[in-house]
Amino acid sequence: MAMGIINVVASKYFKVGTRKNLNIFAHSFGRWCFLGIDDNSDDCSDLVMAAGKFKSFKMLEPLKPPPTKKCRKEQSRGKSSVTTCTAEVMELQIWKDFPDDLFEAVIARLPISTFFRFRSVCRRWNSLLTSQSFSQHCDQVPQASPWFYTITHENVNSGAMYDPSSKKWHHPTISTLPTEKLVLPVASAGGLVCFLSIDHSNFYVCNPLTRSFKELPAPSVKVLSRVAVGMTLNGKSTTAGYKILWVGCDGEYEIYDSMKNSWIRPGNMPAKIKLPLSLNFSSQAVSVGSTLHFMRSYPEGIVTYNIVTGVWEQFIIPSPRHLTDHTLAEYDGRIMLVGLLTKNAATCVCIWELQKMTLLWKEVDRMPNLWCLDFYGKHVGMTCLGNKSLLMLSLRSRHMNRLVTYNIASREWLKVPWCVMPHGKKRQPIACGTAFHPCLAALA
């Protein structure tokens, strides 16, 4: 019964642009204010209402044009539209006693991109981010499709987020990230993104949606070489904490435990793991349950580490022939491989699935032939910006730069609109990025 009410309310009364309904609903839950929010805005994440800043407000009515004389047909049409609008208006006397827990359940089920418009309406809505009960409602909502947090070549210290459901780019400002050094997104889990400074000296964790931020303690070992980073949750959400693992080519590694806020050195890597690791740093780690998977080059295969048991494993898996740029991916617990297959002058993006019995890669899909013709005779490079069930690939050559997404479940290829900075027209080439599942309740 409650779920039926939630679906009705969320679908009927929370349409973007239904301004009067929004005001009445906000008024039903205590002190409120109304800001001049542009309903067509692509990014409202900077509009945050500070509690207790104003005392009284009046509803802002849109500017009305001067009255003009209309013909009878237009007048009758206007009367019918007024009748329709009146039927949609929410009655204050009915909705003022709407239960708080049901209210939070409705908000938790709204599309992520619309939440930033609503949080600016009143202090009650803005305070939801720190509400324990709201976090519990968010945990009950099925996991949303992954978003992508990316870094552009010309704006390395300001990210760009892509929402595949709305096919829009958002440009958050994470003022707490350092600007004096380059930091890159390297892993994610539970709505949080892990950043690593380019000198490997500092780790940061942040929720790009809410800007919940934490700078991690410095690792106990100073790493001079490149490292691979993986991230997992201790439970179903960040409430139970999370762990971050970094591993270097020489076999040194450390684990960060958010519940203890410290790094742990479990010991040395077992002798059965061949060193140096020769990690493929262009391939981000893949998390399946509590196990992290890293791709290595020599010998070709995968190295895994179970965060719970502390066990390292090594699997020798030969790569497909004629494979150039490639990276690991994951879908529904299955290990996938995405890469460029280049033979003679022809280049194509292919998808493989790891067969558990034979430990061999089996091709399951490839990019449409019509798209692959654009790569013919060109030296194409590929970067995978997200490897969690929905892939984002950056394909580039001397005279081409293209972004595409691939849905492993539906096997659908889509082109991604160009990333353009707010109030700008220049296309922003993507340098690197990671996929993350948007979660409003995730705390760093």
C-alpha positions as CSV (number, residue, x, y, z in Angstrom):
1,M,0.0,0.0,0.0
2,A,2.8,2.4,1.0
3,M,4.7,1.7,-2.2
4,G,1.6,2.4,-4.3
5,I,1.3,5.8,-2.6
6,I,5.0,6.5,-3.2
7,N,4.7,5.7,-6.9
8,V,1.6,7.8,-7.4
9,V,3.1,10.8,-5.6
10,A,6.5,10.6,-7.2
11,S,5.0,10.2,-10.7
12,K,2.2,12.7,-10.5
13,Y,3.3,15.5,-8.3
14,F,7.1,15.7,-8.7
15,K,7.3,16.6,-12.4
16,V,10.0,19.2,-13.0
17,G,8.2,22.4,-13.8
18,T,5.1,21.8,-11.6
19,R,6.2,24.8,-9.5
20,K,3.0,25.3,-7.5
21,N,2.8,21.7,-6.4
22,L,6.4,21.9,-5.3
23,N,5.8,25.0,-3.2
24,I,2.7,23.5,-1.4
25,F,4.5,20.2,-0.8
26,A,7.6,22.0,0.7
27,H,5.3,24.2,2.8
28,S,3.8,21.0,4.3
29,F,7.1,20.2,6.0
30,G,7.9,23.2,8.0
31,R,9.9,26.3,7.3
32,W,10.5,26.8,3.6
33,C,11.8,29.3,1.0
34,F,11.5,29.4,-2.7
35,L,14.4,30.2,-4.9
36,G,14.3,31.3,-8.6
37,I,15.4,27.9,-9.9
38,D,15.6,27.4,-13.7
39,D,13.7,24.3,-14.5
40,N,15.7,23.8,-17.6
41,S,19.1,24.1,-15.9
42,D,21.5,21.2,-16.5
43,D,23.4,21.6,-13.2
44,C,21.8,22.9,-10.0
45,S,24.3,21.4,-7.7
46,D,25.7,24.8,-6.6
47,L,22.3,25.9,-5.3
48,V,22.3,25.0,-1.6
49,M,20.1,26.8,0.9
50,A,21.7,27.6,4.2
51,A,19.5,27.0,7.2
52,G,18.3,30.0,9.2
53,K,19.5,32.6,6.7
54,F,16.1,34.2,6.1
55,K,13.0,34.6,8.2
56,S,10.1,35.2,5.8
57,F,9.4,34.7,2.2
58,K,6.7,35.3,-0.4
59,M,6.0,33.1,-3.3
60,L,7.5,34.5,-6.5
61,E,5.0,34.6,-9.3
62,P,6.3,34.5,-12.9
63,L,6.0,37.8,-14.9
64,K,2.7,38.0,-16.6
65,P,2.4,39.7,-20.0
66,P,-0.1,42.5,-20.4
67,P,-3.7,41.3,-21.2
68,T,-4.5,41.0,-24.9
69,K,-7.9,40.5,-26.5
70,K,-8.5,37.0,-27.6
71,C,-11.0,35.5,-30.0
72,R,-13.8,33.2,-28.6
73,K,-12.0,30.1,-29.8
74,E,-8.8,31.0,-27.9
75,Q,-10.9,32.0,-24.8
76,S,-12.7,28.6,-24.7
77,R,-9.4,26.8,-25.1
78,G,-7.9,28.8,-22.3
79,K,-10.8,27.9,-20.0
80,S,-10.3,24.2,-20.6
81,S,-6.6,24.4,-19.9
82,V,-7.3,26.3,-16.6
83,T,-9.6,23.5,-15.6
84,T,-6.9,20.9,-16.3
85,C,-4.3,22.8,-14.3
86,T,-6.7,23.2,-11.4
87,A,-7.1,19.5,-11.2
88,E,-3.3,19.0,-10.9
89,V,-2.9,21.5,-8.0
90,M,-2.2,19.8,-4.7
91,E,-4.5,20.9,-1.9
92,L,-2.6,22.2,1.1
93,Q,-5.1,21.0,3.7
94,I,-4.7,17.4,2.4
95,W,-0.9,17.3,2.0
96,K,0.2,19.3,5.0
97,D,-0.1,16.1,7.2
98,F,1.9,13.9,4.8
99,P,3.9,11.5,6.9
100,D,7.6,12.3,7.2
101,D,8.8,8.7,6.6
102,L,6.7,8.5,3.4
103,F,8.0,11.9,2.3
104,E,11.6,10.7,2.6
105,A,10.7,7.4,0.8
106,V,9.3,9.5,-2.1
107,I,12.3,11.8,-2.3
108,A,14.7,8.8,-2.2
109,R,13.0,7.3,-5.3
110,L,13.2,10.5,-7.4
111,P,15.7,10.6,-10.3
112,I,19.2,11.6,-9.0
113,S,19.5,14.5,-11.4
114,T,16.3,16.2,-10.1
115,F,17.3,16.1,-6.4
116,F,19.5,19.1,-6.7
117,R,16.6,21.2,-7.9
118,F,14.5,20.2,-4.9
119,R,17.2,20.5,-2.2
120,S,17.3,24.2,-2.8
121,V,13.6,24.7,-2.0
122,C,13.8,24.4,1.8
123,R,16.0,23.7,4.8
124,R,14.1,20.4,5.5
125,W,14.9,19.0,2.1
126,N,18.5,20.2,2.2
127,S,19.0,18.5,5.5
128,L,18.0,15.1,4.1
129,L,21.6,14.3,3.1
130,T,22.6,13.9,6.8
131,S,19.4,12.1,7.9
132,Q,19.9,8.6,9.1
133,S,16.3,7.6,8.1
134,F,16.8,9.0,4.6
135,S,19.9,7.0,4.2
136,Q,17.9,3.9,5.1
137,H,15.3,4.7,2.5
138,C,18.1,5.2,-0.1
139,D,19.5,1.8,0.8
140,Q,16.2,0.2,-0.1
141,V,16.1,1.8,-3.6
142,P,17.5,-0.5,-6.4
143,Q,20.9,0.6,-7.5
144,A,20.8,3.3,-10.2
145,S,22.7,2.9,-13.5
146,P,26.3,4.1,-13.1
147,W,27.3,7.6,-13.9
148,F,30.8,8.6,-15.1
149,Y,33.1,11.0,-13.3
150,T,35.7,12.3,-15.8
151,I,38.6,14.7,-16.1
152,T,39.1,16.8,-19.2
153,H,42.5,17.7,-20.7
154,E,42.0,21.4,-20.3
155,N,40.3,21.3,-16.8
156,V,42.3,18.7,-14.9
157,N,41.2,20.0,-11.5
158,S,37.5,20.2,-12.2
159,G,35.5,17.1,-13.1
160,A,32.6,16.5,-15.5
161,M,29.9,14.0,-14.7
162,Y,27.9,12.2,-17.3
163,D,24.3,10.9,-16.6
164,P,23.5,8.2,-19.2
165,S,19.8,8.2,-18.4
166,S,19.3,11.9,-19.3
167,K,22.3,12.0,-21.7
168,K,23.5,15.2,-20.0
169,W,26.8,16.4,-18.6
170,H,27.0,18.0,-15.2
171,H,29.9,20.1,-13.9
172,P,30.3,19.8,-10.1
173,T,32.7,22.0,-8.2
174,I,34.6,20.0,-5.5
175,S,36.4,22.9,-3.8
176,T,38.0,20.6,-1.2
177,L,40.1,18.8,-3.8
178,P,43.6,20.3,-3.9
179,T,44.4,22.6,-6.8
180,E,48.2,22.8,-6.4
181,K,48.6,19.2,-7.6
182,L,47.0,16.9,-10.2
183,V,44.5,14.4,-8.7
184,L,42.9,11.7,-10.8
185,P,39.9,9.4,-10.2
186,V,41.2,5.9,-9.9
187,A,38.4,3.7,-8.3
188,S,34.9,3.8,-6.8
189,A,32.5,2.0,-4.6
190,G,29.0,2.7,-3.1
191,G,28.7,6.1,-4.6
192,L,32.1,7.3,-3.5
193,V,35.1,8.0,-5.9
194,C,38.7,7.5,-4.8
195,F,41.2,10.1,-6.1
196,L,45.0,9.7,-6.1
197,S,47.5,12.5,-6.6
198,I,49.8,12.1,-9.5
199,D,52.8,11.8,-7.2
200,H,51.1,8.9,-5.4
201,S,51.5,10.7,-2.0
202,N,47.8,11.5,-1.2
203,F,44.5,9.7,-1.4
204,Y,41.1,11.4,-1.3
205,V,37.6,10.0,-1.2
206,C,34.5,12.1,-2.2
207,N,30.9,11.8,-3.1
208,P,30.7,13.9,-6.3
209,L,27.0,14.5,-5.9
210,T,26.9,15.7,-2.3
211,R,30.6,16.8,-2.0
212,S,31.1,14.7,1.2
213,F,34.9,14.6,1.3
214,K,37.8,13.1,3.2
215,E,41.5,13.2,2.8
216,L,43.0,9.9,3.8
217,P,46.1,9.6,6.0
218,A,49.3,9.2,4.0
219,P,50.4,5.6,3.3
220,S,53.1,4.3,5.5
221,V,55.2,3.4,2.5
222,K,56.4,6.0,0.1
223,V,55.6,4.7,-3.4
224,L,57.9,5.9,-6.2
225,S,56.5,3.7,-9.0
226,R,53.0,3.6,-10.4
227,V,50.3,1.8,-8.4
228,A,47.0,0.2,-9.2
229,V,44.1,1.0,-6.9
230,G,40.9,-1.0,-6.0
231,M,38.0,-0.2,-3.7
232,T,35.3,-2.3,-2.1
233,L,32.5,-2.0,0.4
234,N,32.4,-3.8,3.7
235,G,28.6,-4.3,3.4
236,K,25.8,-3.2,1.1
237,S,26.5,0.5,1.6
238,T,29.1,2.9,2.9
239,T,27.5,2.8,6.4
240,A,29.5,-0.4,7.1
241,G,32.6,1.2,5.8
242,Y,34.9,0.6,2.8
243,K,38.4,-0.5,2.0
244,I,41.0,0.7,-0.5
245,L,43.9,-1.3,-1.8
246,W,47.0,0.0,-3.6
247,V,49.5,-2.4,-5.1
248,G,52.8,-1.6,-6.8
249,C,54.7,-3.6,-9.5
250,D,57.3,-4.8,-6.9
251,G,54.6,-6.5,-4.9
252,E,54.3,-3.9,-2.1
253,Y,50.7,-3.2,-1.1
254,E,48.6,-1.6,1.7
255,I,44.9,-1.5,2.6
256,Y,43.0,1.5,4.0
257,D,40.1,0.7,6.4
258,S,37.6,3.6,6.7
259,M,36.3,2.3,10.0
260,K,39.8,2.6,11.5
261,N,40.9,5.5,9.4
262,S,44.3,4.0,8.9
263,W,46.4,2.0,6.5
264,I,47.3,-1.7,7.2
265,R,50.2,-3.7,5.9
266,P,49.1,-7.3,5.9
267,G,52.5,-8.7,4.9
268,N,54.4,-9.7,1.8
269,M,52.9,-11.0,-1.4
270,P,53.2,-14.8,-1.6
271,A,56.0,-16.4,-3.6
272,K,53.6,-18.0,-6.1
273,I,52.8,-14.5,-7.5
274,K,55.4,-13.8,-10.1
275,L,57.2,-10.4,-9.7
276,P,57.4,-7.8,-11.0
277,L,53.7,-7.7,-11.6
278,S,53.8,-5.7,-14.9
279,L,50.4,-4.3,-14.1
280,N,48.3,-2.8,-16.9
281,F,47.7,0.6,-15.5
282,S,45.3,1.6,-18.3
283,S,42.9,-1.0,-16.9
284,Q,41.2,-0.1,-13.6
285,A,40.6,-2.8,-11.0
286,V,37.4,-4.8,-11.1
287,S,35.5,-5.7,-7.9
288,V,33.4,-8.8,-7.7
289,G,32.1,-9.2,-4.1
290,S,35.1,-8.8,-1.8
291,T,37.6,-9.8,-4.5
292,L,39.6,-7.3,-6.6
293,H,40.9,-8.2,-10.0
294,F,44.0,-6.5,-11.6
295,M,45.2,-7.1,-15.2
296,R,48.8,-7.9,-15.7
297,S,50.9,-8.0,-18.9
298,Y,53.8,-10.4,-18.3
299,P,52.7,-13.1,-18.1
300,E,49.3,-12.2,-19.5
301,G,46.5,-12.7,-17.1
302,I,44.8,-11.5,-13.9
303,V,45.9,-11.1,-10.3
304,T,43.2,-11.2,-7.6
305,Y,43.1,-10.2,-3.9
306,N,40.3,-11.1,-1.5
307,I,39.9,-8.2,1.0
308,V,38.2,-10.5,3.5
309,T,40.5,-13.5,3.5
310,G,43.7,-11.7,2.5
311,V,44.5,-14.3,-0.2
312,W,46.3,-13.5,-3.4
313,E,45.7,-15.6,-6.6
314,Q,47.3,-15.5,-10.1
315,F,45.6,-16.7,-13.3
316,I,47.5,-17.0,-16.6
317,I,45.1,-16.1,-19.3
318,P,46.4,-15.4,-22.9
319,S,45.0,-12.4,-24.6
320,P,43.1,-12.6,-27.9
321,R,45.3,-12.2,-31.0
322,H,45.7,-8.7,-32.6
323,L,44.6,-7.0,-29.4
324,T,45.9,-3.6,-28.7
325,D,44.4,-1.2,-26.0
326,H,42.3,-3.3,-23.6
327,T,40.8,-3.2,-20.1
328,L,38.9,-5.4,-17.6
329,A,35.2,-4.9,-17.0
330,E,32.5,-6.5,-14.8
331,Y,28.9,-7.4,-15.3
332,D,26.7,-9.4,-12.8
333,G,29.7,-11.1,-11.3
334,R,31.2,-12.0,-14.6
335,I,34.7,-10.8,-15.8
336,M,34.7,-9.1,-19.2
337,L,37.4,-7.7,-21.5
338,V,37.0,-4.8,-23.8
339,G,39.6,-3.9,-26.3
340,L,40.7,-2.8,-29.8
341,L,41.1,-5.6,-32.3
342,T,43.4,-4.4,-35.1
343,K,44.3,-6.4,-38.2
344,N,45.9,-4.9,-41.3
345,A,44.1,-1.5,-41.7
346,A,40.8,-2.5,-40.0
347,T,40.1,-1.7,-36.3
348,C,37.1,-2.7,-34.2
349,V,36.1,-2.6,-30.5
350,C,35.3,-6.1,-29.2
351,I,33.8,-7.5,-26.0
352,W,34.9,-10.8,-24.5
353,E,33.8,-12.8,-21.5
354,L,36.1,-14.9,-19.3
355,Q,35.1,-18.6,-19.3
356,K,35.7,-19.9,-15.8
357,M,36.2,-23.5,-16.8
358,T,38.8,-23.0,-19.5
359,L,40.2,-19.6,-18.4
360,L,39.9,-18.4,-22.0
361,W,38.3,-15.3,-23.5
362,K,35.2,-15.8,-25.6
363,E,34.1,-13.0,-27.9
364,V,30.4,-12.1,-27.2
365,D,29.9,-8.8,-29.1
366,R,31.6,-6.2,-31.2
367,M,30.9,-2.6,-32.3
368,P,28.6,-2.2,-35.4
369,N,30.5,-2.5,-38.6
370,L,29.3,0.9,-39.8
371,W,30.9,2.6,-36.8
372,C,34.1,0.6,-37.3
373,L,34.5,1.9,-40.9
374,D,35.3,5.3,-39.4
375,F,38.5,3.8,-38.0
376,Y,39.7,2.2,-41.2
377,G,43.3,3.1,-42.0
378,K,43.6,5.2,-38.8
379,H,45.8,4.7,-35.7
380,V,43.1,4.5,-33.1
381,G,43.7,4.6,-29.3
382,M,41.1,3.6,-26.7
383,T,40.6,4.6,-23.0
384,C,37.9,2.9,-20.9
385,L,36.3,5.5,-18.5
386,G,34.0,3.1,-16.7
387,N,33.9,-0.7,-16.4
388,K,30.8,-1.4,-14.2
389,S,28.1,-3.1,-16.4
390,L,27.9,0.1,-18.5
391,L,31.1,1.0,-20.3
392,M,32.2,4.4,-21.5
393,L,34.9,4.3,-24.2
394,S,37.0,7.2,-25.5
395,L,38.2,6.5,-29.0
396,R,40.6,8.9,-30.5
397,S,42.9,9.3,-33.5
398,R,44.6,12.2,-35.1
399,H,41.4,13.5,-36.7
400,M,38.8,11.9,-34.6
401,N,37.7,11.9,-30.9
402,R,34.6,10.0,-30.0
403,L,32.8,8.9,-26.8
404,V,30.5,5.9,-26.8
405,T,28.8,3.8,-24.2
406,Y,28.2,0.1,-24.3
407,N,25.5,-1.6,-22.2
408,I,26.7,-5.2,-21.5
409,A,23.2,-6.4,-20.5
410,S,21.3,-5.1,-23.6
411,R,24.4,-5.1,-25.9
412,E,23.5,-1.5,-27.0
413,W,26.1,0.9,-28.4
414,L,25.3,4.6,-28.1
415,K,27.2,7.8,-29.0
416,V,27.8,10.2,-26.1
417,P,27.2,14.0,-26.6
418,W,30.3,16.2,-26.5
419,C,31.3,17.5,-23.1
420,V,31.1,21.3,-23.2
421,M,31.9,23.5,-20.2
422,P,29.0,25.7,-18.8
423,H,28.6,28.9,-20.9
424,G,31.2,27.6,-23.3
425,K,31.1,26.2,-26.8
426,K,34.5,24.4,-27.1
427,R,34.4,20.6,-26.9
428,Q,36.4,19.2,-24.0
429,P,38.4,16.0,-24.8
430,I,38.2,13.5,-21.9
431,A,41.5,12.5,-20.3
432,C,40.5,9.8,-17.8
433,G,37.6,8.8,-15.6
434,T,35.7,6.2,-13.6
435,A,32.2,4.9,-13.3
436,F,30.3,5.2,-10.0
437,H,26.8,4.3,-8.8
438,P,25.2,7.6,-7.7
439,C,24.1,7.5,-4.1
440,L,22.9,10.5,-2.1
441,A,23.4,8.8,1.2
442,A,27.1,7.8,0.7
443,L,29.4,9.5,3.2
444,A,33.1,9.7,2.8
